[in-house]
Amino acid sequence: MEIRIEWSELSERQLKDIFDYYSIKANTRIARKIVNRIINRVGILESNPFSGPKEELLIDYPEEYRYLVESNYKIIYWKRDNLVTIASVFDCRQNPDKIKKK
């Protein structure tokens, strides 16, 4: 069964925010590199959707949230059938309790 990956509206918006931030603070080349590394990291889920550990802060939700880490970012996702949904790209330099608010 082939695994499909979809990005939620929130996660797409977060990627755009990351790109915009680094475009200003550094330059567009670095911003593109950071965003591409996050996107490429998600590629592992196509062959192993359970590769990330469970997200303990979201254990009370009906979905089984898991995460991958790329640099300072936690890529939070969940799987149903053959679909992996990227729920959020969370900057780990924030208060961890903010994960629940996303």
N, CA, C and O of each residue as an XYZ file, in Angstrom:
408
protein
N       0.836     -1.177      0.000
C       0.000      0.000      0.000
C       0.887      1.248      0.000
O       1.741      1.415      0.870
N       0.676      2.090     -0.957
C       1.470      3.308     -1.087
C       0.993      4.370     -0.099
O      -0.204      4.632      0.015
N       1.925      4.965      0.599
C       1.620      6.005      1.578
C       1.616      7.369      0.883
O       2.550      7.716      0.160
N       0.556      8.128      1.116
C       0.476      9.501      0.612
C       0.735     10.454      1.770
O       0.400     10.163      2.918
N       1.329     11.583      1.459
C       1.598     12.597      2.471
C       0.874     13.871      2.070
O       0.979     14.331      0.933
N       0.132     14.438      3.027
C      -0.516     15.723      2.786
C      -0.134     16.685      3.905
O       0.065     16.286      5.053
N      -0.040     17.935      3.549
C       0.297     18.990      4.506
C      -0.980     19.730      4.862
O      -1.727     20.135      3.971
N      -1.243     19.914      6.146
C      -2.415     20.676      6.576
C      -2.212     22.148      6.212
O      -1.099     22.579      5.911
N      -3.301     22.904      6.245
C      -3.194     24.340      5.982
C      -2.264     24.999      6.988
O      -1.464     25.864      6.631
N      -2.371     24.586      8.252
C      -1.513     25.144      9.291
C      -0.042     24.875      8.999
O       0.784     25.784      9.091
N       0.293     23.640      8.651
C       1.697     23.307      8.399
C       2.232     24.040      7.169
O       3.392     24.453      7.156
N       1.408     24.207      6.141
C       1.844     24.970      4.967
C       2.090     26.434      5.333
O       3.060     27.042      4.880
N       1.208     26.989      6.151
C       1.366     28.372      6.602
C       2.638     28.523      7.447
O       3.349     29.521      7.341
N       2.910     27.521      8.284
C       4.113     27.565      9.112
C       5.373     27.496      8.259
O       6.346     28.197      8.536
N       5.367     26.659      7.227
C       6.519     26.610      6.319
C       6.734     27.958      5.646
O       7.868     28.417      5.509
N       5.649     28.588      5.229
C       5.757     29.911      4.607
C       6.318     30.912      5.604
O       7.162     31.733      5.246
N       5.860     30.855      6.859
C       6.360     31.776      7.888
C       7.855     31.558      8.138
O       8.611     32.514      8.312
N       8.267     30.296      8.152
C       9.692     29.979      8.337
C      10.503     30.571      7.184
O      11.542     31.199      7.392
N      10.004     30.357      5.959
C      10.691     30.893      4.785
C      10.775     32.427      4.855
O      11.835     33.012      4.633
N       9.651     33.057      5.165
C       9.629     34.525      5.228
C      10.590     35.048      6.288
O      11.304     36.023      6.055
N      10.609     34.410      7.439
C      11.473     34.845      8.533
C      12.947     34.784      8.127
O      13.686     35.754      8.290
N      13.363     33.625      7.593
C      14.780     33.483      7.232
C      15.156     34.276      5.986
O      16.324     34.613      5.797
N      14.177     34.577      5.133
C      14.453     35.440      3.985
C      14.866     36.830      4.448
O      15.721     37.476      3.842
N      14.238     37.280      5.539
C      14.549     38.604      6.085
C      15.806     38.556      6.953
O      16.694     39.396      6.811
N      15.878     37.580      7.845
C      16.988     37.511      8.807
C      18.303     37.062      8.166
O      19.382     37.447      8.616
N      18.207     36.256      7.128
C      19.421     35.774      6.454
C      19.316     36.156      4.975
O      19.641     37.280      4.591
N      18.862     35.214      4.155
C      18.603     35.485      2.745
C      17.730     34.359      2.178
O      17.489     33.356      2.850
N      17.263     34.531      0.950
C      16.320     33.554      0.388
C      16.972     32.190      0.157
O      16.296     31.164      0.224
N      18.258     32.172     -0.109
C      18.942     30.891     -0.313
C      18.911     30.061      0.969
O      18.614     28.867      0.929
N      19.212     30.681      2.093
C      19.194     29.978      3.378
C      17.762     29.603      3.748
O      17.521     28.501      4.242
N      16.814     30.502      3.515
C      15.404     30.212      3.810
C      14.931     28.994      3.024
O      14.261     28.117      3.569
N      15.280     28.946      1.749
C      14.899     27.815      0.894
C      15.551     26.529      1.392
O      14.918     25.474      1.402
N      16.795     26.613      1.799
C      17.523     25.437      2.296
C      16.851     24.871      3.558
O      16.688     23.657      3.680
N      16.468     25.736      4.483
C      15.833     25.289      5.723
C      14.485     24.624      5.430
O      14.195     23.546      5.951
N      13.677     25.257      4.612
C      12.362     24.700      4.273
C      12.521     23.390      3.507
O      11.786     22.438      3.770
N      13.452     23.321      2.578
C      13.672     22.083      1.824
C      14.127     20.943      2.728
O      13.747     19.792      2.513
N      14.931     21.251      3.729
C      15.373     20.205      4.672
C      14.186     19.658      5.455
O      14.117     18.456      5.714
N      13.258     20.521      5.833
C      12.056     20.066      6.537
C      11.224     19.178      5.623
O      10.787     18.102      6.029
N      11.006     19.624      4.394
C      10.206     18.850      3.436
C      10.874     17.514      3.134
O      10.201     16.484      3.086
N      12.187     17.520      2.931
C      12.904     16.278      2.637
C      12.869     15.310      3.814
O      12.820     14.096      3.618
N      12.893     15.832      5.021
C      12.841     14.979      6.221
C      11.541     14.186      6.259
O      11.528     13.035      6.695
N      10.457     14.790      5.809
C       9.147     14.141      5.791
C       9.138     12.946      4.834
O       8.321     12.038      4.990
N      10.026     12.939      3.858
C      10.083     11.853      2.880
C      10.250     10.476      3.494
O       9.819      9.487      2.900
N      10.862     10.382      4.663
C      11.051      9.093      5.328
C       9.716      8.430      5.662
O       9.638      7.207      5.784
N       8.670      9.240      5.809
C       7.360      8.714      6.183
C       6.717      7.892      5.071
O       5.829      7.080      5.333
N       7.158      8.097      3.835
C       6.616      7.312      2.723
C       6.938      5.835      2.870
O       6.135      4.983      2.490
N       8.107      5.526      3.417
C       8.495      4.126      3.586
C       8.316      3.636      5.021
O       8.213      2.433      5.259
N       8.279      4.562      5.973
C       8.143      4.167      7.373
C       7.334      5.214      8.133
O       7.913      6.069      8.804
N       5.993      5.161      8.039
C       5.166      6.198      8.649
C       5.171      6.203     10.183
O       4.697      7.156     10.801
N       5.697      5.156     10.784
C       5.756      5.108     12.245
C       7.175      5.336     12.762
O       7.511      4.919     13.870
N       8.003      5.997     11.957
C       9.403      6.176     12.336
C       9.589      7.169     13.477
O      10.560      7.067     14.227
N       8.694      8.109     13.617
C       8.825      9.093     14.685
C       8.183      8.610     15.973
O       7.233      7.829     15.939
N       8.697      9.072     17.116
C       8.089      8.702     18.399
C       6.740      9.401     18.587
O       6.442     10.389     17.916
N       5.945      8.883     19.491
C       4.659      9.506     19.804
C       4.897     10.848     20.488
O       5.836     11.011     21.267
N       4.028     11.798     20.179
C       4.101     13.124     20.799
C       3.326     13.071     22.110
O       2.095     13.069     22.116
N       4.055     13.029     23.214
C       3.450     12.878     24.541
C       2.538     14.047     24.912
O       1.578     13.859     25.659
N       2.815     15.238     24.412
C       1.985     16.387     24.745
C       0.608     16.337     24.087
O      -0.299     17.071     24.480
N       0.454     15.467     23.083
C      -0.824     15.351     22.375
C      -1.449     13.969     22.560
O      -2.263     13.539     21.744
N      -1.077     13.294     23.605
C      -1.520     11.916     23.836
C      -3.031     11.815     24.066
O      -3.609     10.752     23.843
N      -3.680     12.896     24.505
C      -5.113     12.869     24.806
C      -6.004     13.050     23.576
O      -7.228     12.983     23.689
N      -5.414     13.276     22.419
C      -6.194     13.471     21.207
C      -6.498     12.125     20.555
O      -5.755     11.163     20.752
N      -7.585     12.045     19.779
C      -7.933     10.750     19.168
C      -6.907     10.257     18.143
O      -6.719      9.051     17.986
N      -6.247     11.178     17.449
C      -5.207     10.784     16.504
C      -3.944     10.416     17.291
O      -3.678     10.955     18.366
N      -3.191      9.500     16.732
C      -1.914      9.143     17.357
C      -0.835     10.025     16.741
O      -0.227      9.675     15.730
N      -0.613     11.167     17.366
C       0.372     12.104     16.848
C       1.783     11.586     17.102
O       2.097     11.072     18.176
N       2.613     11.736     16.091
C       4.027     11.395     16.162
C       4.808     12.597     15.646
O       4.222     13.571     15.174
N       6.121     12.523     15.737
C       6.907     13.657     15.253
C       8.278     13.221     14.754
O       8.814     12.183     15.139
N       8.809     14.050     13.892
C      10.186     13.970     13.420
C      10.841     15.294     13.796
O      10.160     16.307     13.953
N      12.146     15.281     13.938
C      12.867     16.510     14.249
C      13.814     16.834     13.103
O      14.549     15.974     12.616
N      13.777     18.083     12.689
C      14.729     18.600     11.694
C      15.214     19.943     12.201
O      14.462     20.918     12.230
N      16.462     19.988     12.594
C      17.058     21.207     13.129
C      16.276     21.651     14.357
O      16.148     20.882     15.310
N      15.751     22.869     14.359
C      14.995     23.385     15.505
C      13.499     23.123     15.398
O      12.720     23.677     16.174
N      13.089     22.293     14.455
C      11.669     22.119     14.175
C      11.202     20.696     14.433
O      11.871     19.720     14.094
N      10.032     20.616     15.043
C       9.363     19.345     15.291
C       8.237     19.244     14.269
O       7.335     20.081     14.239
N       8.299     18.220     13.440
C       7.306     18.001     12.398
C       6.289     17.019     12.971
O       6.571     15.827     13.095
N       5.118     17.517     13.315
C       4.102     16.709     13.986
C       3.140     16.165     12.934
O       2.643     16.906     12.086
N       2.886     14.863     13.004
C       2.043     14.220     12.003
C       1.217     13.103     12.622
O       1.456     12.685     13.755
N       0.239     12.629     11.854
C      -0.526     11.457     12.246
C      -0.885     10.677     10.989
O      -0.901     11.221      9.885
N      -1.173      9.390     11.175
C      -1.443      8.500     10.050
C      -2.811      7.866     10.198
O      -3.197      7.432     11.283
N      -3.537      7.819      9.094
C      -4.789      7.071      9.015
C      -4.797      6.356      7.669
O      -4.666      6.975      6.613
N      -4.953      5.047      7.735
C      -4.917      4.207      6.536
C      -3.619      4.460      5.774
O      -2.537      4.284      6.334
N      -3.705      4.867      4.511
C      -2.474      5.098      3.738
C      -2.158      6.590      3.591
O      -1.421      6.984      2.687
N      -2.717      7.421      4.486
C      -2.507      8.860      4.426
C      -1.802      9.354      5.684
O      -2.253      9.101      6.801
N      -0.690     10.062      5.489
C       0.021     10.722      6.584
C      -0.249     12.213      6.448
O       0.004     12.804      5.398
N      -0.761     12.815      7.506
C      -1.060     14.246      7.504
C      -0.050     14.973      8.378
O       0.092     14.672      9.563
N       0.643     15.923      7.789
C       1.557     16.774      8.551
C       0.684     17.840      9.204
O       0.136     18.708      8.525
N       0.562     17.767     10.517
C      -0.337     18.652     11.245
C       0.303     20.000     11.550
O      -0.358     21.036     11.486
N       1.606     19.985     11.885
C       2.254     21.219     12.317
C       3.769     21.103     12.165
O       4.339     20.015     12.247
N       4.395     22.242     11.945
C       5.854     22.350     11.969
C       6.147     23.312     13.112
O       6.043     24.530     12.965
N       6.513     22.741     14.247
C       6.613     23.491     15.493
C       8.064     23.850     15.790
O       8.942     22.986     15.781
N       8.306     25.127     16.053
C       9.641     25.589     16.424
C       9.893     25.200     17.878
O       9.208     25.689     18.776
N      10.854     24.338     18.113
C      11.135     23.795     19.444
C      11.715     24.825     20.402
O      11.879     24.536     21.587
N      12.024     26.006     19.920
C      12.538     27.049     20.802
C      11.402     27.781     21.524
O      11.649     28.687     22.320
N      10.164     27.385     21.243
C       8.999     27.958     21.908
C       8.651     27.142     23.142
O       9.215     26.072     23.374
N       7.725     27.653     23.924
C       7.191     26.918     25.061
C       6.481     25.669     24.531
O       5.593     25.795     23.687
N       6.839     24.480     24.993
C       6.239     23.247     24.494
C       4.713     23.186     24.646
O       4.047     22.518     23.856
N       4.165     23.856     25.625
C       2.719     23.840     25.814
C       1.966     24.479     24.651
O       0.765     24.258     24.500
N       2.651     25.262     23.835
C       2.010     25.869     22.669
C       1.595     24.823     21.637
O       0.733     25.087     20.798
N       2.200     23.646     21.695
C       1.831     22.573     20.763
C       0.348     22.270     20.890
O      -0.328     22.066     19.882
N      -0.164     22.237     22.103
C      -1.573     21.908     22.327
C      -2.511     22.956     21.758
O      -3.659     22.648     21.439
N      -2.046     24.179     21.626
C      -2.887     25.271     21.129
C      -2.963     25.294     19.616
O      -3.846     25.939     19.051
N      -2.068     24.613     18.964
C      -2.048     24.598     17.497
C      -3.100     23.638     17.025
O      -3.273     23.455     15.820
